[in-house]
Amino acid sequence: MALLAEGDRRAATARPVDHEMSPSRFVDRLGELDTFPKLLLHNAERWPDAPAMREKEYGIWNVYTWRDYRDRVRTLALGLKSLGVQRGEVVALLGRNRPNWVWSELAAHSLGCMTLGIYEDVLAHEAGYLVSYSEARAVVCEDEEQVDKILSLDEAGRSLRWIIYHDDRGMRKYRDPRLVSWQELCARGEELGAKEPDLFEREIAQGRGEDVAILCTTSGTTANPKLAMLQFKPFLSHIAAYLEVDPRGPDDEYVSILPLPWIMEQVYTVAMPLLCRIRVNFPESAETAMRDLREIGPTHLLLAPRVWEQTAADLRARIMDAGPLTRKLFDWAVRVGTAAVERGRRHWLADLLVFSALRDRLGFSRLRSAATGGAALGPDTFKFFLAMGVPLRQLYGQTELAGAYTIQRGDELDTDSSGVPFPDTEIRIMDPDENGVGEIVTRHPGMFKGYFKNEEATREALTADGWMRTGDAGYFDAKGRLVVIDRVKDIARTTSGVRFSPQFIENKLKFSPYIGEAVVLGNRRPWLAAILCIRYSMVSKWAENRQIGFTSYQNLAANPQVIDLIAGEVEKVNASLPESQRIRRFVLLYKELDPDDGEVTRTRKIRRGVIDQRYADIIEAIYAEKPRVHVDTLVTFEDGRTARVEADLEIRDTSAHRRLARAA
């Protein structure tokens, strides 16, 4: 495969990849094309009219060619230059996935600036921390909502000189002198470009592959996120290694759904298209994303575990509304299809009668490669999609290591491991126990330069010989595949000495269409218990079908019939677990776990320390064998408002706990 050139045979200067050469030398082969902006100029020169990206707006897909891409980046870069943005400064980006985000990012890189992506759903104080810590000089905001967060910053925003906004609706009432509209920025850029026609190219030529391009936030499960410094050339080199094991090219389609600040969306949406020219498509909104995906019919797809779980739950919700025959046929197909996957193959009749239509309905018919990463996906959910014929693979990696660096082989049905390393990657298990389980440590040429303004954390993250300590526990199986168990610090042990992985059991629980989130307890406790959140979209439909009245999430979760429903789901999971690892008691929480409350990260990873502290009274009541617990607390809404919640929660025993009580 020619990563830069395959599409246009007339481009005689395009050079295919030599697969005998080391992936780490791939970007060297390209000569001076060692930064994102240089690759953009290269693509726009050779394939100016080829589609680079599409965006759906008001129901219409707008197409942007490589020429359009370059021209918009040029205008924005010169606009930033006219404002006084300097090489080496930080430009922050705050908004949803849209072409203007990518253009703004490449514009900042063209001037030698570092970019910092901020999740669009952050609260103002979270944005303030990142802006202040990075000393960002400019921030590009999507709309009034994001501008409000930045304007609310006092001391935290003192480094900011410019606040640029794309959508001007509602902005006329603002008078802050730092505000610059998208239109004004573009006008400035065009004016400067007319005066100095080659300024854009001169600025790009000053860039070097060793320059830091991206400050990417870590997940921040235990504290404020750190900022990993990722350099152009090492980052591109590692993506080249990725493309060797999972090839794609100009005829492929990708739909950008996951948040752009996340490392893997930076890989798939920003950097990878510059190398292989895969077309990137931006849905109209989060609400229409899955419908828009069907219109595109992507060939490659990356979704987070929570999205795969929600997709599976939505499918079941639609089946619940179908007739008895359809429901029985679906249940049969899932049963025999999953059994076939466990034997290493697919069930052709189930595919013919059920799964082929489901793939078409979801927009998965053209998929050649689908991936999940960022956290572990439960094996039951994994098998469900494999049975459906979705070529799903598990990726494994970290922000500091340029995203993924292992992938499952496409020629085998593998639901247990994270696959094998990329060609440029080394992995070893540090301090393994008698079963070969230890901490996973990794190194490859594309790993981060260090943490921004945090040398101490950088030293703690690296071994003396330069390997990255991932903090994850795992081992290699008999086929040389990496199996990731859980975070080292999260591997738990009961007071009787039983070791267990909370994440493994949580993922099994979340395969239920009715359980949206799970936190398994039991570390230094006599037995395992769980705090569960209902999947509101599914449970509300279930309740409506049975004419069960409810007024809110809290009211629905407290309904005895709903608790019975979830109890049945917990019993199913318990039946698949060893006796010592079964859930003995559980409680349904009165709310969803929320990143605004600090209970999960923006990428939906559980902050166990926060859970232990915030719900200490509930946890103590569970282990004190109490039948109910009273809560009186405050919850935080997305706009920062708080409200008081008062409720009595039922704590339910499972059959495993009742047997334990009888034995005692």
PASE-267191 format. One record per residue (C-alpha): residue number from 0; x, y, z. Coordinates in steps of 0.05 Angstrom, whole numbers, padded with zeros to 5 digits. Layout:
! residues N
[NUM,[X,Y,Z]]
...
//
This chain:
! residues 664
[0,[00000,00000,00000]]
[1,[00025,00069,-00016]]
[2,[00008,00111,00044]]
[3,[00012,00177,00008]]
[4,[00004,00162,-00064]]
[5,[-00039,00103,-00085]]
[6,[-00099,00142,-00110]]
[7,[-00068,00182,-00168]]
[8,[-00023,00144,-00217]]
[9,[-00003,00209,-00251]]
[10,[00032,00233,-00188]]
[11,[00100,00207,-00208]]
[12,[00135,00239,-00149]]
[13,[00093,00199,-00099]]
[14,[00133,00145,-00065]]
[15,[00104,00080,-00040]]
[16,[00124,00050,00027]]
[17,[00181,-00001,00027]]
[18,[00155,-00054,00074]]
[19,[00226,-00080,00085]]
[20,[00246,-00016,00119]]
[21,[00234,-00001,00192]]
[22,[00169,00036,00205]]
[23,[00208,00086,00247]]
[24,[00245,00108,00184]]
[25,[00181,00118,00143]]
[26,[00177,00193,00154]]
[27,[00252,00198,00139]]
[28,[00236,00169,00071]]
[29,[00190,00228,00059]]
[30,[00246,00277,00065]]
[31,[00221,00343,00093]]
[32,[00149,00320,00102]]
[33,[00158,00312,00177]]
[34,[00102,00356,00204]]
[35,[00027,00357,00196]]
[36,[00026,00423,00156]]
[37,[00080,00399,00109]]
[38,[00039,00337,00093]]
[39,[-00022,00381,00083]]
[40,[00015,00422,00030]]
[41,[00040,00357,-00002]]
[42,[-00030,00329,-00008]]
[43,[-00062,00394,-00032]]
[44,[-00008,00401,-00086]]
[45,[-00016,00330,-00113]]
[46,[-00090,00316,-00103]]
[47,[-00123,00385,-00098]]
[48,[-00192,00362,-00121]]
[49,[-00196,00297,-00082]]
[50,[-00244,00298,-00022]]
[51,[-00208,00304,00045]]
[52,[-00268,00311,00091]]
[53,[-00343,00320,00093]]
[54,[-00389,00354,00143]]
[55,[-00464,00346,00148]]
[56,[-00500,00412,00160]]
[57,[-00575,00423,00155]]
[58,[-00582,00354,00126]]
[59,[-00532,00365,00070]]
[60,[-00462,00335,00065]]
[61,[-00412,00390,00048]]
[62,[-00348,00365,00015]]
[63,[-00280,00396,00027]]
[64,[-00223,00378,-00019]]
[65,[-00149,00378,-00001]]
[66,[-00145,00447,-00035]]
[67,[-00202,00472,00009]]
[68,[-00169,00442,00070]]
[69,[-00103,00478,00055]]
[70,[-00136,00544,00038]]
[71,[-00176,00547,00102]]
[72,[-00115,00529,00144]]
[73,[-00075,00583,00108]]
[74,[-00128,00636,00122]]
[75,[-00134,00617,00196]]
[76,[-00059,00612,00206]]
[77,[-00047,00681,00177]]
[78,[-00106,00708,00218]]
[79,[-00073,00681,00281]]
[80,[-00007,00710,00258]]
[81,[-00039,00779,00250]]
[82,[-00064,00775,00322]]
[83,[00007,00765,00346]]
[84,[00006,00690,00362]]
[85,[00079,00668,00367]]
[86,[00118,00604,00354]]
[87,[00122,00560,00416]]
[88,[00057,00586,00447]]
[89,[-00004,00544,00463]]
[90,[-00070,00549,00426]]
[91,[-00129,00515,00460]]
[92,[-00189,00485,00423]]
[93,[-00258,00478,00456]]
[94,[-00318,00451,00418]]
[95,[-00348,00392,00383]]
[96,[-00320,00351,00325]]
[97,[-00322,00395,00263]]
[98,[-00275,00411,00205]]
[99,[-00263,00480,00235]]
[100,[-00230,00447,00295]]
[101,[-00182,00409,00250]]
[102,[-00168,00471,00208]]
[103,[-00154,00511,00271]]
[104,[-00108,00458,00298]]
[105,[-00067,00454,00233]]
[106,[-00066,00531,00230]]
[107,[-00035,00534,00299]]
[108,[00016,00480,00279]]
[109,[00033,00519,00217]]
[110,[00057,00576,00262]]
[111,[00097,00529,00306]]
[112,[00046,00530,00363]]
[113,[00026,00472,00407]]
[114,[-00048,00455,00410]]
[115,[-00088,00433,00470]]
[116,[-00156,00401,00459]]
[117,[-00208,00411,00515]]
[118,[-00270,00366,00519]]
[119,[-00332,00405,00501]]
[120,[-00372,00382,00562]]
[121,[-00321,00406,00614]]
[122,[-00343,00453,00669]]
[123,[-00314,00522,00671]]
[124,[-00265,00507,00727]]
[125,[-00238,00446,00689]]
[126,[-00227,00489,00627]]
[127,[-00196,00541,00672]]
[128,[-00145,00492,00700]]
[129,[-00122,00471,00631]]
[130,[-00119,00542,00603]]
[131,[-00081,00566,00664]]
[132,[-00033,00507,00669]]
[133,[-00016,00509,00595]]
[134,[-00012,00585,00594]]
[135,[-00052,00584,00530]]
[136,[-00049,00650,00492]]
[137,[-00110,00638,00448]]
[138,[-00171,00593,00451]]
[139,[-00215,00575,00393]]
[140,[-00287,00563,00417]]
[141,[-00345,00532,00380]]
[142,[-00402,00577,00405]]
[143,[-00431,00621,00460]]
[144,[-00435,00563,00509]]
[145,[-00360,00551,00506]]
[146,[-00343,00625,00505]]
[147,[-00383,00633,00570]]
[148,[-00338,00582,00604]]
[149,[-00276,00620,00583]]
[150,[-00303,00688,00601]]
[151,[-00321,00663,00671]]
[152,[-00247,00651,00685]]
[153,[-00214,00704,00727]]
[154,[-00142,00690,00748]]
[155,[-00144,00623,00711]]
[156,[-00153,00659,00645]]
[157,[-00101,00714,00654]]
[158,[-00054,00684,00602]]
[159,[-00106,00689,00547]]
[160,[-00099,00745,00496]]
[161,[-00151,00722,00446]]
[162,[-00217,00685,00449]]
[163,[-00239,00665,00379]]
[164,[-00310,00640,00368]]
[165,[-00338,00605,00307]]
[166,[-00414,00610,00316]]
[167,[-00434,00682,00327]]
[168,[-00506,00669,00350]]
[169,[-00518,00703,00416]]
[170,[-00450,00738,00415]]
[171,[-00472,00810,00402]]
[172,[-00482,00825,00475]]
[173,[-00409,00811,00493]]
[174,[-00358,00867,00498]]
[175,[-00294,00832,00522]]
[176,[-00236,00861,00481]]
[177,[-00204,00792,00474]]
[178,[-00262,00766,00432]]
[179,[-00250,00755,00357]]
[180,[-00303,00727,00311]]
[181,[-00288,00674,00259]]
[182,[-00305,00723,00204]]
[183,[-00257,00775,00232]]
[184,[-00201,00724,00239]]
[185,[-00210,00702,00166]]
[186,[-00212,00774,00142]]
[187,[-00147,00787,00178]]
[188,[-00116,00726,00147]]
[189,[-00137,00744,00077]]
[190,[-00110,00814,00086]]
[191,[-00043,00790,00110]]
[192,[-00040,00737,00056]]
[193,[-00050,00790,00003]]
[194,[00008,00830,00031]]
[195,[00055,00771,00039]]
[196,[00033,00715,-00008]]
[197,[00087,00666,00013]]
[198,[00085,00678,00088]]
[199,[00044,00616,00102]]
[200,[00093,00570,00066]]
[201,[00153,00605,00100]]
[202,[00122,00593,00169]]
[203,[00110,00520,00154]]
[204,[00181,00511,00128]]
[205,[00208,00532,00196]]
[206,[00173,00473,00229]]
[207,[00214,00412,00249]]
[208,[00194,00340,00262]]
[209,[00221,00345,00333]]
[210,[00174,00403,00350]]
[211,[00120,00388,00401]]
[212,[00054,00389,00363]]
[213,[00001,00366,00413]]
[214,[-00009,00373,00487]]
[215,[-00057,00315,00499]]
[216,[-00093,00308,00565]]
[217,[-00086,00242,00603]]
[218,[-00149,00210,00631]]
[219,[-00140,00239,00701]]
[220,[-00171,00182,00740]]
[221,[-00137,00202,00805]]
[222,[-00122,00277,00797]]
[223,[-00122,00334,00747]]
[224,[-00101,00310,00678]]
[225,[-00028,00316,00657]]
[226,[-00009,00341,00589]]
[227,[00031,00292,00547]]
[228,[00078,00326,00496]]
[229,[00074,00292,00428]]
[230,[00123,00311,00373]]
[231,[00106,00312,00298]]
[232,[00156,00263,00270]]
[233,[00154,00209,00324]]
[234,[00078,00213,00323]]
[235,[00074,00205,00247]]
[236,[00125,00149,00249]]
[237,[00083,00110,00298]]
[238,[00020,00120,00257]]
[239,[00058,00092,00197]]
[240,[00070,00029,00238]]
[241,[-00004,00027,00253]]
[242,[-00020,00030,00179]]
[243,[00025,-00029,00165]]
[244,[-00017,-00074,00209]]
[245,[-00085,-00042,00193]]
[246,[-00079,-00011,00123]]
[247,[-00125,00042,00095]]
[248,[-00123,00091,00038]]
[249,[-00158,00145,-00003]]
[250,[-00219,00102,-00019]]
[251,[-00234,00090,00054]]
[252,[-00285,00127,00098]]
[253,[-00282,00144,00172]]
[254,[-00335,00178,00214]]
[255,[-00309,00222,00270]]
[256,[-00353,00209,00331]]
[257,[-00307,00206,00391]]
[258,[-00283,00272,00423]]
[259,[-00225,00305,00386]]
[260,[-00185,00318,00450]]
[261,[-00178,00243,00459]]
[262,[-00112,00215,00433]]
[263,[-00142,00163,00387]]
[264,[-00187,00214,00353]]
[265,[-00125,00257,00342]]
[266,[-00095,00196,00308]]
[267,[-00155,00179,00265]]
[268,[-00182,00248,00248]]
[269,[-00121,00294,00248]]
[270,[-00056,00256,00234]]
[271,[-00074,00191,00199]]
[272,[-00112,00224,00141]]
[273,[-00050,00266,00126]]
[274,[-00011,00201,00115]]
[275,[-00060,00155,00079]]
[276,[-00115,00205,00057]]
[277,[-00173,00167,00087]]
[278,[-00235,00211,00082]]
[279,[-00261,00238,00148]]
[280,[-00336,00251,00157]]
[281,[-00365,00295,00212]]
[282,[-00438,00281,00233]]
[283,[-00487,00338,00241]]
[284,[-00494,00328,00316]]
[285,[-00484,00276,00370]]
[286,[-00558,00260,00366]]
[287,[-00555,00244,00291]]
[288,[-00487,00211,00292]]
[289,[-00510,00139,00283]]
[290,[-00560,00158,00228]]
[291,[-00507,00198,00192]]
[292,[-00459,00139,00199]]
[293,[-00508,00096,00160]]
[294,[-00510,00147,00103]]
[295,[-00434,00145,00097]]
[296,[-00424,00070,00106]]
[297,[-00354,00075,00135]]
[298,[-00300,00024,00119]]
[299,[-00263,00038,00184]]
[300,[-00292,00057,00251]]
[301,[-00268,00071,00322]]
[302,[-00317,00074,00379]]
[303,[-00307,00075,00454]]
[304,[-00332,00015,00495]]
[305,[-00390,00057,00522]]
[306,[-00413,00071,00450]]
[307,[-00410,-00002,00431]]
[308,[-00448,-00019,00495]]
[309,[-00501,00034,00480]]
[310,[-00507,00010,00408]]
[311,[-00520,-00061,00431]]
[312,[-00570,-00035,00482]]
[313,[-00606,00007,00429]]
[314,[-00611,-00054,00384]]
[315,[-00644,-00093,00440]]
[316,[-00691,-00035,00453]]
[317,[-00715,-00038,00381]]
[318,[-00723,-00113,00385]]
[319,[-00766,-00104,00448]]
[320,[-00815,-00065,00405]]
[321,[-00817,-00118,00351]]
[322,[-00866,-00176,00345]]
[323,[-00858,-00243,00381]]
[324,[-00830,-00279,00320]]
[325,[-00777,-00226,00308]]
[326,[-00756,-00227,00381]]
[327,[-00750,-00303,00381]]
[328,[-00710,-00301,00316]]
[329,[-00663,-00248,00344]]
[330,[-00652,-00287,00409]]
[331,[-00638,-00350,00369]]
[332,[-00588,-00314,00324]]
[333,[-00551,-00283,00383]]
[334,[-00548,-00350,00419]]
[335,[-00523,-00392,00360]]
[336,[-00480,-00335,00333]]
[337,[-00444,-00325,00399]]
[338,[-00434,-00400,00407]]
[339,[-00403,-00402,00337]]
[340,[-00356,-00344,00354]]
[341,[-00332,-00382,00415]]
[342,[-00313,-00439,00368]]
[343,[-00275,-00391,00324]]
[344,[-00324,-00383,00266]]
[345,[-00389,-00349,00246]]
[346,[-00459,-00379,00238]]
[347,[-00478,-00369,00165]]
[348,[-00553,-00380,00174]]
[349,[-00558,-00330,00231]]
[350,[-00520,-00281,00188]]
[351,[-00566,-00292,00129]]
[352,[-00631,-00287,00168]]
[353,[-00615,-00233,00220]]
[354,[-00545,-00204,00224]]
[355,[-00536,-00180,00153]]
[356,[-00599,-00136,00159]]
[357,[-00575,-00110,00227]]
[358,[-00507,-00090,00198]]
[359,[-00542,-00053,00142]]
[360,[-00588,-00019,00191]]
[361,[-00529,00006,00232]]
[362,[-00487,00027,00173]]
[363,[-00436,-00028,00186]]
[364,[-00443,-00065,00119]]
[365,[-00379,-00037,00088]]
[366,[-00335,-00043,00150]]
[367,[-00267,-00074,00138]]
[368,[-00239,-00056,00206]]
[369,[-00274,-00034,00270]]
[370,[-00239,-00019,00335]]
[371,[-00252,-00006,00408]]
[372,[-00203,00026,00455]]
[373,[-00194,00072,00515]]
[374,[-00220,00020,00564]]
[375,[-00236,-00054,00564]]
[376,[-00298,-00077,00527]]
[377,[-00336,-00133,00561]]
[378,[-00326,-00201,00528]]
[379,[-00401,-00211,00521]]
[380,[-00409,-00146,00482]]
[381,[-00348,-00164,00441]]
[382,[-00377,-00232,00422]]
[383,[-00444,-00201,00405]]
[384,[-00413,-00156,00352]]
[385,[-00367,-00210,00325]]
[386,[-00428,-00256,00319]]
[387,[-00462,-00200,00280]]
[388,[-00404,-00200,00231]]
[389,[-00372,-00134,00253]]
[390,[-00296,-00141,00244]]
[391,[-00284,-00114,00314]]
[392,[-00215,-00111,00343]]
[393,[-00189,-00090,00411]]
[394,[-00135,-00036,00413]]
[395,[-00091,-00022,00472]]
[396,[-00049,00039,00487]]
[397,[-00040,00103,00526]]
[398,[-00039,00177,00511]]
[399,[00035,00180,00527]]
[400,[00049,00126,00475]]
[401,[00013,00161,00417]]
[402,[-00050,00120,00428]]
[403,[-00055,00048,00407]]
[404,[00005,00002,00398]]
[405,[-00026,-00067,00399]]
[406,[-00082,-00095,00356]]
[407,[-00116,-00161,00347]]
[408,[-00102,-00200,00284]]
[409,[-00156,-00195,00232]]
[410,[-00153,-00269,00215]]
[411,[-00175,-00296,00283]]
[412,[-00235,-00286,00329]]
[413,[-00204,-00262,00393]]
[414,[-00246,-00237,00451]]
[415,[-00196,-00244,00508]]
[416,[-00132,-00207,00488]]
[417,[-00111,-00139,00462]]
[418,[-00072,-00172,00406]]
[419,[00001,-00165,00386]]
[420,[00046,-00103,00386]]
[421,[00056,-00059,00325]]
[422,[00122,-00071,00287]]
[423,[00156,-00012,00322]]
[424,[00134,-00030,00392]]
[425,[00167,-00068,00449]]
[426,[00127,-00094,00509]]
[427,[00150,-00131,00570]]
[428,[00119,-00152,00636]]
[429,[00154,-00122,00695]]
[430,[00160,-00162,00760]]
[431,[00114,-00219,00738]]
[432,[00084,-00265,00790]]
[433,[00080,-00341,00787]]
[434,[00026,-00335,00733]]
[435,[00065,-00287,00690]]
[436,[00022,-00228,00711]]
[437,[00057,-00162,00723]]
[438,[00058,-00089,00703]]
[439,[00058,-00075,00629]]
[440,[00116,-00031,00607]]
[441,[00125,-00007,00536]]
[442,[00170,00033,00490]]
[443,[00170,00054,00417]]
[444,[00199,00112,00377]]
[445,[00134,00151,00376]]
[446,[00124,00157,00451]]
[447,[00116,00224,00486]]
[448,[00172,00273,00501]]
[449,[00148,00281,00572]]
[450,[00094,00316,00612]]
[451,[00087,00390,00600]]
[452,[00117,00429,00658]]
[453,[00121,00366,00701]]
[454,[00189,00334,00701]]
[455,[00176,00297,00766]]
[456,[00115,00261,00737]]
[457,[00156,00245,00674]]
[458,[00210,00212,00716]]
[459,[00157,00172,00754]]
[460,[00125,00148,00690]]
[461,[00189,00122,00659]]
[462,[00237,00067,00680]]
[463,[00311,00081,00685]]
[464,[00321,00052,00615]]
[465,[00265,00093,00583]]
[466,[00205,00045,00584]]
[467,[00136,00074,00598]]
[468,[00102,00045,00660]]
[469,[00030,00037,00639]]
[470,[00002,00022,00708]]
[471,[-00037,-00036,00678]]
[472,[-00032,-00109,00699]]
[473,[-00027,-00161,00644]]
[474,[00009,-00221,00614]]
[475,[00025,-00254,00547]]
[476,[-00017,-00314,00528]]
[477,[00010,-00377,00493]]
[478,[00003,-00342,00425]]
[479,[00043,-00282,00446]]
[480,[-00018,-00237,00452]]
[481,[-00023,-00185,00507]]
[482,[-00078,-00196,00557]]
[483,[-00095,-00135,00599]]
[484,[-00129,-00150,00666]]
[485,[-00140,-00084,00701]]
[486,[-00103,-00025,00731]]
[487,[-00049,-00050,00777]]
[488,[-00076,-00007,00834]]
[489,[-00147,-00032,00821]]
[490,[-00132,-00107,00826]]
[491,[-00169,-00123,00890]]
[492,[-00166,-00175,00945]]
[493,[-00220,-00194,00995]]
[494,[-00204,-00205,01068]]
[495,[-00206,-00280,01055]]
[496,[-00150,-00272,01003]]
[497,[-00192,-00278,00939]]
[498,[-00162,-00236,00883]]
[499,[-00208,-00205,00831]]
[500,[-00211,-00153,00776]]
[501,[-00268,-00103,00789]]
[502,[-00265,-00080,00716]]
[503,[-00275,-00151,00689]]
[504,[-00339,-00161,00730]]
[505,[-00363,-00091,00715]]
[506,[-00358,-00104,00641]]
[507,[-00398,-00168,00648]]
[508,[-00452,-00130,00685]]
[509,[-00455,-00075,00633]]
[510,[-00469,-00125,00578]]
[511,[-00539,-00125,00606]]
[512,[-00581,-00076,00565]]
[513,[-00611,-00050,00631]]
[514,[-00546,-00034,00668]]
[515,[-00511,00030,00646]]
[516,[-00454,00033,00696]]
[517,[-00426,-00011,00751]]
[518,[-00376,-00003,00807]]
[519,[-00355,-00069,00839]]
[520,[-00334,-00065,00912]]
[521,[-00298,-00116,00955]]
[522,[-00226,-00094,00964]]
[523,[-00207,-00110,01036]]
[524,[-00279,-00130,01048]]
[525,[-00307,-00200,01063]]
[526,[-00344,-00207,00997]]
[527,[-00363,-00170,00933]]
[528,[-00419,-00120,00925]]
[529,[-00438,-00069,00871]]
[530,[-00465,00001,00861]]
[531,[-00505,00000,00797]]
[532,[-00536,00053,00752]]
[533,[-00594,00035,00707]]
[534,[-00589,00048,00632]]
[535,[-00646,00098,00632]]
[536,[-00663,00093,00557]]
[537,[-00674,00019,00563]]
[538,[-00706,00014,00631]]
[539,[-00754,00070,00617]]
[540,[-00777,00034,00553]]
[541,[-00783,-00031,00593]]
[542,[-00825,00006,00645]]
[543,[-00870,00039,00593]]
[544,[-00884,-00028,00560]]
[545,[-00908,-00054,00628]]
[546,[-00947,00010,00645]]
[547,[-00903,00025,00705]]
[548,[-00908,00098,00723]]
[549,[-00847,00141,00737]]
[550,[-00828,00214,00736]]
[551,[-00752,00216,00736]]
[552,[-00688,00174,00736]]
[553,[-00689,00173,00812]]
[554,[-00761,00152,00815]]
[555,[-00751,00097,00764]]
[556,[-00688,00069,00797]]
[557,[-00725,00063,00863]]
[558,[-00784,00024,00834]]
[559,[-00787,-00047,00865]]
[560,[-00802,-00079,00797]]
[561,[-00741,-00045,00767]]
[562,[-00698,-00070,00825]]
[563,[-00726,-00140,00811]]
[564,[-00707,-00132,00738]]
[565,[-00635,-00113,00755]]
[566,[-00631,-00168,00807]]
[567,[-00646,-00218,00752]]
[568,[-00590,-00189,00709]]
[569,[-00541,-00193,00767]]
[570,[-00560,-00266,00778]]
[571,[-00544,-00281,00705]]
[572,[-00474,-00251,00713]]
[573,[-00464,-00287,00779]]
[574,[-00478,-00354,00745]]
[575,[-00418,-00342,00699]]
[576,[-00370,-00325,00756]]
[577,[-00333,-00367,00808]]
[578,[-00369,-00372,00874]]
[579,[-00317,-00328,00908]]
[580,[-00325,-00272,00857]]
[581,[-00401,-00267,00856]]
[582,[-00438,-00204,00875]]
[583,[-00471,-00213,00943]]
[584,[-00509,-00148,00950]]
[585,[-00523,-00088,00905]]
[586,[-00557,-00021,00906]]
[587,[-00585,00021,00849]]
[588,[-00558,00092,00852]]
[589,[-00607,00151,00849]]
[590,[-00568,00183,00791]]
[591,[-00520,00166,00735]]
[592,[-00445,00171,00748]]
[593,[-00426,00239,00720]]
[594,[-00360,00271,00699]]
[595,[-00388,00337,00723]]
[596,[-00389,00307,00793]]
[597,[-00319,00280,00784]]
[598,[-00343,00207,00790]]
[599,[-00318,00187,00721]]
[600,[-00269,00220,00673]]
[601,[-00290,00253,00608]]
[602,[-00274,00186,00575]]
[603,[-00320,00151,00625]]
[604,[-00266,00117,00667]]
[605,[-00287,00107,00739]]
[606,[-00252,00148,00792]]
[607,[-00255,00096,00846]]
[608,[-00226,00142,00900]]
[609,[-00282,00192,00888]]
[610,[-00334,00136,00890]]
[611,[-00307,00108,00955]]
[612,[-00308,00177,00987]]
[613,[-00374,00204,00960]]
[614,[-00414,00141,00972]]
[615,[-00381,00119,01036]]
[616,[-00447,00118,01074]]
[617,[-00479,00073,01021]]
[618,[-00419,00026,01020]]
[619,[-00418,00021,01096]]
[620,[-00493,00005,01096]]
[621,[-00482,-00050,01045]]
[622,[-00430,-00085,01087]]
[623,[-00468,-00072,01152]]
[624,[-00524,-00116,01123]]
[625,[-00574,-00059,01126]]
[626,[-00636,-00067,01081]]
[627,[-00639,00007,01064]]
[628,[-00597,00070,01067]]
[629,[-00619,00142,01070]]
[630,[-00582,00193,01027]]
[631,[-00585,00269,01030]]
[632,[-00535,00301,00983]]
[633,[-00522,00352,00928]]
[634,[-00515,00337,00854]]
[635,[-00483,00382,00801]]
[636,[-00517,00397,00735]]
[637,[-00480,00410,00670]]
[638,[-00488,00486,00676]]
[639,[-00456,00484,00745]]
[640,[-00520,00490,00785]]
[641,[-00530,00443,00844]]
[642,[-00592,00411,00873]]
[643,[-00608,00372,00936]]
[644,[-00627,00299,00930]]
[645,[-00660,00261,00987]]
[646,[-00678,00187,00979]]
[647,[-00682,00120,01012]]
[648,[-00646,00066,00973]]
[649,[-00662,-00007,00978]]
[650,[-00602,-00053,00984]]
[651,[-00617,-00120,00952]]
[652,[-00587,-00188,00970]]
[653,[-00572,-00237,00914]]
[654,[-00581,-00312,00919]]
[655,[-00506,-00318,00931]]
[656,[-00512,-00275,00993]]
[657,[-00573,-00312,01018]]
[658,[-00536,-00378,01012]]
[659,[-00478,-00346,01050]]
[660,[-00525,-00323,01105]]
[661,[-00556,-00391,01112]]
[662,[-00487,-00424,01115]]
[663,[-00467,-00375,01169]]
//
